[in-house]
Amino acid sequence: MDSRIKHWIRPAMANLKPYTSARDEYGESREDMIFLDANENPFDSGMNRYPDPLQRELKERIASWRNVAPERILLGNGSDEVLDLLFRLFCVPEQDRVVVLPPTYGMYSVLAAINSVETVAIPLDAEFHPNVSGILECNSDRTKMVFVCSPNNPTANLMPRESIIELLEGFDGIVVVDEAYIDFTDEDSLTELLDQYANLVVVQTFSKAMGLAGIRLGMLFAREEVIGYLNAIKPPYNVNGLTQKAALEALDELKLKSEQVSILKTERARLAEALEEIACVQEVLPSAANFILARVDDADNLYQYLIGQGIVVRNRSKQLNCENTLRFTVGTPEENKALVAALKARKS
């Protein structure tokens, strides 16, 4: 075990005695076993039993898919839960702080506020890349985590790997890399660096490329020691049986998901090219995600116009350095054609 991991852990969590559920207290189950341990309804409904609290079967499948050992995987009720658990594990309320890199995913700051943890904002540079020197100046015993969204939301750009490695080597705390959109890039996940960096945590999701936003399943990858602590503080049955079942079924259809991602990447290029030709669009930012951020002439007006056309996009103009921007999710070919047609038909 890397000695620094224990140093980063919140003392109250390092000594926590976790709740032990009924399903934690015996070995592997057999079909002929009679379960009289968990006060469940005994009549079979397909979901009358508590799910596996450690999601062993699902983790085995994810491990094979993502090439990460099952012992390095934590699953949660969406990425928001696993992110929240990180705050509980590493940050002392009213004492510690974390670093966020605006413009970025807003839940990092929301979760910090919920957990009474101070946020320090170090804005991305003009190319929406991390200001590594500025982040490293925040090094202190109180600064526990830095959140790097890559590809970033809302700007859609992939963060330079060398910048993240510089943070991993220079930041005395946890570097959380949020790879929610990694499947839409041509780059490898940073999970391949887990052996090298004890302070690396990678977060992914079933919501985007896997097309399962409705089941709420987030994945966190980290060293075994970190996962052990997180398992001790997570709710015992945080991933329900229906979610586990749906995820396992989706993992049987990885070829289909790969085909869908390929279509979306092709459509992303087509949509970007089409947006470049529209008068009200002033700049189309490069995208490595399943969405495109574009600067327009009047974001508020254009947003309302599209609503009137039955098309919902996201106005990101209030985010730092994103004035007059709209975020367009890449839809089906038919949906993207409808968007372009509506934009072309708009009268200034």
C-alpha positions as CSV (number, residue, x, y, z in Angstrom):
1,M,0.0,0.0,0.0
2,D,1.2,3.5,-0.9
3,S,1.7,5.3,2.4
4,R,0.3,8.5,1.0
5,I,-3.1,7.0,0.5
6,K,-3.6,6.7,4.3
7,H,-2.3,10.3,4.6
8,W,-4.9,11.6,2.1
9,I,-7.8,9.7,3.7
10,R,-10.1,11.7,6.1
11,P,-9.2,10.4,9.6
12,A,-12.8,9.6,10.6
13,M,-13.2,7.5,7.5
14,A,-9.9,5.7,7.9
15,N,-11.1,4.2,11.2
16,L,-14.8,3.7,10.2
17,K,-16.3,0.4,11.0
18,P,-18.6,-0.3,8.0
19,Y,-22.1,-1.6,8.2
20,T,-22.3,-5.3,7.4
21,S,-25.3,-6.4,5.4
22,A,-26.8,-9.9,5.6
23,R,-25.4,-10.7,2.1
24,D,-21.8,-9.8,3.3
25,E,-21.6,-12.5,5.9
26,Y,-21.2,-15.7,3.9
27,G,-19.4,-16.9,0.8
28,E,-20.7,-17.6,-2.7
29,S,-24.4,-18.5,-2.9
30,R,-25.8,-21.7,-4.4
31,E,-29.1,-22.2,-6.1
32,D,-30.2,-24.7,-3.5
33,M,-29.6,-22.4,-0.5
34,I,-32.5,-21.2,1.6
35,F,-32.2,-17.5,2.5
36,L,-33.6,-16.7,5.9
37,D,-31.1,-14.0,6.8
38,A,-32.2,-10.7,5.4
39,N,-35.9,-10.5,6.3
40,E,-37.0,-10.5,2.7
41,N,-40.3,-11.5,1.2
42,P,-39.7,-15.2,0.3
43,F,-42.1,-15.3,-2.6
44,D,-40.2,-15.1,-5.9
45,S,-40.9,-11.9,-7.9
46,G,-37.6,-11.8,-9.7
47,M,-36.6,-8.9,-7.4
48,N,-37.6,-10.0,-3.9
49,R,-33.9,-10.6,-2.9
50,Y,-31.4,-7.9,-2.1
51,P,-28.9,-7.4,-4.9
52,D,-25.2,-8.3,-4.5
53,P,-23.8,-5.3,-2.4
54,L,-20.5,-5.5,-4.2
55,Q,-21.9,-6.2,-7.7
56,R,-19.4,-9.0,-8.3
57,E,-20.7,-10.4,-11.6
58,L,-21.1,-6.9,-13.1
59,K,-17.6,-5.9,-12.0
60,E,-16.1,-9.0,-13.6
61,R,-17.7,-8.1,-16.9
62,I,-16.7,-4.4,-16.6
63,A,-13.1,-5.5,-15.7
64,S,-12.9,-7.5,-18.9
65,W,-14.4,-4.7,-21.0
66,R,-12.3,-1.9,-19.5
67,N,-9.1,-3.9,-18.8
68,V,-9.1,-3.0,-15.1
69,A,-9.0,-5.5,-12.2
70,P,-12.4,-6.0,-10.5
71,E,-10.7,-5.0,-7.2
72,R,-10.1,-1.5,-8.7
73,I,-13.7,-0.8,-9.5
74,L,-16.4,0.9,-7.5
75,L,-20.0,1.2,-8.9
76,G,-22.5,3.8,-7.8
77,N,-25.9,5.2,-8.4
78,G,-24.7,7.4,-11.3
79,S,-21.3,9.2,-11.4
80,D,-22.7,11.7,-8.9
81,E,-22.8,9.2,-6.1
82,V,-19.2,8.0,-6.6
83,L,-18.1,11.6,-6.8
84,D,-20.0,12.4,-3.6
85,L,-18.3,9.4,-1.9
86,L,-14.9,10.9,-2.8
87,F,-15.8,14.0,-0.9
88,R,-16.8,12.0,2.1
89,L,-13.6,9.9,2.0
90,F,-11.0,12.6,1.5
91,C,-12.4,15.9,2.7
92,V,-13.0,17.1,6.3
93,P,-16.1,19.4,6.2
94,E,-15.4,23.1,7.0
95,Q,-11.7,22.5,6.8
96,D,-10.5,21.0,3.5
97,R,-10.9,22.3,-0.1
98,V,-10.8,21.1,-3.7
99,V,-9.8,22.6,-7.0
100,V,-12.2,22.9,-9.9
101,L,-11.3,24.1,-13.4
102,P,-14.1,26.3,-14.9
103,P,-15.8,26.1,-17.2
104,T,-16.6,22.5,-16.3
105,Y,-19.2,20.1,-15.0
106,G,-21.2,21.9,-12.3
107,M,-21.7,19.0,-9.9
108,Y,-18.2,19.2,-8.6
109,S,-18.9,22.5,-6.9
110,V,-22.4,21.5,-5.9
111,L,-21.1,18.3,-4.2
112,A,-18.4,20.4,-2.5
113,A,-21.1,22.8,-1.1
114,I,-23.3,19.9,0.1
115,N,-20.3,18.4,1.9
116,S,-19.2,21.8,3.3
117,V,-15.9,21.8,1.4
118,E,-14.4,25.0,0.0
119,T,-13.8,25.1,-3.8
120,V,-10.9,26.9,-5.4
121,A,-11.5,27.8,-9.0
122,I,-8.5,27.8,-11.4
123,P,-9.9,28.7,-14.8
124,L,-8.9,26.8,-17.9
125,D,-6.7,28.8,-20.2
126,A,-7.7,30.4,-23.6
127,E,-7.6,26.9,-25.2
128,F,-9.6,25.4,-22.4
129,H,-6.6,23.5,-21.1
130,P,-5.6,23.2,-17.4
131,N,-3.4,25.9,-15.9
132,V,-1.1,23.4,-14.3
133,S,1.2,25.9,-12.5
134,G,-1.8,27.7,-11.1
135,I,-3.3,24.4,-9.8
136,L,0.0,23.3,-8.2
137,E,0.2,26.6,-6.4
138,C,-2.8,25.4,-4.4
139,N,-0.8,22.5,-2.9
140,S,-1.4,22.3,0.8
141,D,-2.5,19.9,3.5
142,R,-6.0,21.3,3.1
143,T,-6.3,20.9,-0.6
144,K,-7.4,17.3,-1.1
145,M,-8.6,16.9,-4.7
146,V,-8.6,18.4,-8.2
147,F,-11.3,17.6,-10.7
148,V,-10.3,17.3,-14.4
149,C,-13.1,16.7,-16.8
150,S,-11.7,15.1,-20.0
151,P,-13.3,15.5,-22.5
152,N,-14.6,18.6,-20.8
153,N,-18.2,19.6,-20.4
154,P,-19.2,22.0,-21.8
155,T,-16.3,22.8,-24.0
156,A,-16.0,19.2,-25.5
157,N,-12.1,19.2,-25.7
158,L,-9.8,16.5,-24.5
159,M,-7.3,17.6,-21.9
160,P,-3.6,17.1,-22.8
161,R,-2.4,13.9,-21.3
162,E,0.9,15.5,-20.4
163,S,-0.9,18.1,-18.3
164,I,-2.7,15.5,-16.3
165,I,0.5,13.5,-15.8
166,E,2.2,16.7,-14.6
167,L,-0.7,17.1,-12.0
168,L,-0.4,13.5,-10.9
169,E,3.3,14.0,-10.3
170,G,3.1,17.4,-8.7
171,F,-0.2,17.6,-6.9
172,D,-0.1,16.3,-3.3
173,G,-3.7,15.0,-3.3
174,I,-6.2,13.1,-5.4
175,V,-6.5,13.9,-9.2
176,V,-10.0,12.9,-10.3
177,V,-10.3,12.5,-14.1
178,D,-13.9,12.5,-15.2
179,E,-14.0,10.5,-18.5
180,A,-17.8,10.5,-19.0
181,Y,-17.2,11.1,-22.7
182,I,-14.0,9.0,-23.3
183,D,-15.7,6.6,-25.7
184,F,-16.2,9.4,-28.2
185,T,-12.5,10.1,-28.4
186,D,-9.6,8.3,-30.2
187,E,-7.5,8.3,-27.0
188,D,-6.9,5.6,-24.4
189,S,-8.4,5.9,-20.9
190,L,-6.1,7.1,-18.1
191,T,-7.0,3.9,-16.2
192,E,-3.9,2.4,-17.8
193,L,-1.9,4.7,-15.4
194,L,-3.4,3.3,-12.2
195,D,-0.3,1.2,-11.5
196,Q,2.0,4.3,-11.8
197,Y,0.0,6.8,-9.8
198,A,-1.6,6.1,-6.4
199,N,-3.4,9.5,-6.5
200,L,-5.3,8.8,-9.7
201,V,-9.0,8.3,-9.7
202,V,-10.9,7.8,-13.0
203,V,-14.7,8.2,-13.3
204,Q,-16.8,6.9,-16.2
205,T,-20.5,6.2,-16.8
206,F,-23.0,4.0,-18.5
207,S,-25.1,7.2,-19.4
208,K,-23.3,8.4,-22.5
209,A,-21.9,5.9,-25.0
210,M,-23.7,3.0,-23.4
211,G,-27.0,4.8,-23.8
212,L,-28.2,3.9,-20.3
213,A,-28.7,7.3,-18.6
214,G,-32.0,6.0,-17.2
215,I,-30.4,3.2,-15.1
216,R,-28.0,5.5,-13.2
217,L,-24.8,3.6,-13.2
218,G,-21.4,5.3,-12.6
219,M,-18.0,3.6,-12.5
220,L,-14.9,4.7,-10.5
221,F,-11.5,3.2,-11.0
222,A,-8.7,3.5,-8.5
223,R,-6.1,1.6,-6.5
224,E,-7.4,-1.3,-4.5
225,E,-6.8,0.5,-1.2
226,V,-8.9,3.5,-2.3
227,I,-11.7,1.1,-3.4
228,G,-11.5,-0.7,-0.1
229,Y,-12.2,2.6,1.8
230,L,-15.0,3.6,-0.6
231,N,-16.7,0.2,-0.2
232,A,-16.6,0.8,3.6
233,I,-18.5,4.0,3.4
234,K,-20.9,3.4,0.5
235,P,-24.5,2.5,1.2
236,P,-24.7,-1.4,1.3
237,Y,-27.1,-1.8,-1.7
238,N,-26.4,1.3,-3.6
239,V,-26.7,-0.3,-7.1
240,N,-30.1,-1.9,-7.4
241,G,-30.9,-5.3,-9.1
242,L,-32.6,-3.8,-12.1
243,T,-29.7,-1.6,-12.8
244,Q,-27.2,-4.5,-12.5
245,K,-29.4,-6.6,-14.8
246,A,-29.7,-3.9,-17.5
247,A,-25.9,-3.2,-17.4
248,L,-25.1,-6.9,-17.9
249,E,-27.5,-7.1,-20.8
250,A,-25.9,-4.0,-22.4
251,L,-22.5,-5.6,-22.0
252,D,-23.8,-8.4,-24.2
253,E,-24.4,-5.8,-26.9
254,L,-21.0,-4.0,-27.1
255,K,-20.9,-4.4,-30.8
256,L,-24.1,-2.5,-31.2
257,K,-22.9,0.2,-28.8
258,S,-19.7,0.5,-30.8
259,E,-21.7,0.9,-34.0
260,Q,-23.8,3.7,-32.4
261,V,-20.7,5.5,-31.2
262,S,-19.2,5.3,-34.7
263,I,-22.4,6.8,-36.1
264,L,-22.3,9.6,-33.6
265,K,-18.7,10.4,-34.4
266,T,-19.6,10.6,-38.1
267,E,-22.6,12.8,-37.3
268,R,-20.5,15.0,-35.0
269,A,-18.2,15.8,-38.0
270,R,-21.2,16.4,-40.3
271,L,-22.9,18.6,-37.8
272,A,-19.8,20.7,-37.1
273,E,-19.3,21.2,-40.8
274,A,-23.0,22.2,-41.2
275,L,-22.8,24.7,-38.3
276,E,-19.8,26.4,-39.8
277,E,-22.0,27.4,-42.8
278,I,-24.8,29.0,-40.8
279,A,-24.8,32.7,-40.5
280,C,-25.7,33.0,-36.8
281,V,-22.8,30.7,-35.8
282,Q,-19.6,32.5,-35.2
283,E,-17.3,29.7,-34.0
284,V,-17.6,25.9,-33.7
285,L,-15.2,24.6,-31.1
286,P,-13.4,21.3,-31.7
287,S,-15.2,18.3,-30.1
288,A,-14.0,15.0,-28.7
289,A,-17.4,14.3,-27.1
290,N,-21.0,13.6,-28.2
291,F,-21.8,17.3,-28.3
292,I,-20.6,20.5,-29.9
293,L,-20.2,23.9,-28.2
294,A,-20.7,26.8,-30.6
295,R,-20.5,30.6,-30.2
296,V,-23.5,32.3,-31.8
297,D,-24.6,35.9,-32.4
298,D,-27.3,35.9,-29.7
299,A,-27.5,32.8,-27.6
300,D,-30.6,33.7,-25.6
301,N,-32.6,34.6,-28.6
302,L,-31.5,31.6,-30.6
303,Y,-32.2,29.3,-27.7
304,Q,-35.8,30.5,-27.5
305,Y,-36.2,30.3,-31.2
306,L,-35.2,26.7,-31.2
307,I,-37.5,25.9,-28.4
308,G,-40.3,27.3,-30.6
309,Q,-39.2,24.9,-33.3
310,G,-39.5,22.0,-30.9
311,I,-35.7,21.6,-30.5
312,V,-34.1,21.7,-27.0
313,V,-30.4,22.6,-26.8
314,R,-28.4,23.9,-23.8
315,N,-27.5,27.6,-23.3
316,R,-24.1,27.7,-21.7
317,S,-23.6,31.4,-21.9
318,K,-23.4,31.9,-18.1
319,Q,-20.3,29.7,-17.8
320,L,-16.9,31.3,-17.5
321,N,-15.5,32.3,-20.9
322,C,-18.6,30.8,-22.7
323,E,-20.5,33.9,-23.5
324,N,-23.0,33.5,-26.3
325,T,-22.6,29.8,-26.6
326,L,-25.0,27.0,-27.2
327,R,-24.3,23.3,-26.6
328,F,-25.7,20.9,-29.2
329,T,-25.9,17.3,-28.4
330,V,-25.2,15.1,-31.4
331,G,-28.5,13.4,-32.2
332,T,-29.6,10.9,-34.8
333,P,-29.0,11.8,-38.4
334,E,-32.7,12.9,-38.7
335,E,-32.5,15.0,-35.6
336,N,-29.3,16.7,-36.7
337,K,-30.9,17.5,-40.1
338,A,-33.9,19.0,-38.3
339,L,-31.6,21.2,-36.2
340,V,-29.6,22.5,-39.2
341,A,-32.8,23.1,-41.2
342,A,-34.2,25.1,-38.3
343,L,-31.1,27.2,-37.9
344,K,-30.9,27.9,-41.6
345,A,-34.6,28.9,-41.6
346,R,-34.2,31.4,-38.8
347,K,-34.6,35.0,-39.8
348,S,-32.3,37.4,-38.1
